[in-house]
Amino acid sequence: GYCWPFQASRSQVVIRLPAQVRPTAITVQHPLKKSSELGDISSAPRDFVVSGVDEEGEEETLLGTFSYDTEKEPTQTFPLQVREV
């Protein structure tokens, strides 16, 4: 339900959670072309990387590299690479 507009072609978002979690997927949603006032969705995310960090915020782990397809459904879910502990 929240929009995070970015001004650059490359951006980074950090989400800090109050407790340790083991996410299994990430969902990205962007309005359809026909829902856009300008009929343009060039601002939709395309290639993106999801990483996680340990509790201390020091060790980063790659959870997946993905591509959002603007020709598919506006809500797309991407399974994360789950690392066994």
Secondary structure, 3 states (H helix, E strand, C coil): CCCCCCCCCCCCCCCCCCCCCCCCEEEEECCCHHHCCCCCCCCCCCEEEEEEECCCCCCEEEEEEEECCCCCCCEEEEECCCCCC
